[in-house]
């Protein structure tokens, strides 16, 4: 089963992106045969910024995204959302990549489930 997760909220300040990634990680760990694609749109694109430093005991979205990637998930970023925020390809988590609305459209049409946070 292919699950597409579309995240929209900023990386910190709300917990929607955090909770979406928690669910994505759990799906990859516990749902047999599940594949997960995380698509970061709007302010959520900043969640893939490399070099995040958070206080001890506080979640770190860069680490969570690396967890998605190491579990064979996919992390895509809206290219125009990256551009609007001045986020360059070389500044994002290794393994994540720039994408487009056209690719998101294809992924949405092909997904078994679409979850939006």
Secondary structure, DSSP 4 states (H G I P E B T S, - for coil): -EEEEEE-S-SSSSSHHHHHHHHHHHHHHHSTT-EEEEEE-GGGGGGGBTT----TTS--HHHHHHHHHHTT-EEEEEHHHHHHTT--GGGBPTT-EEE-HHHHHHHHHH-SEEEE-
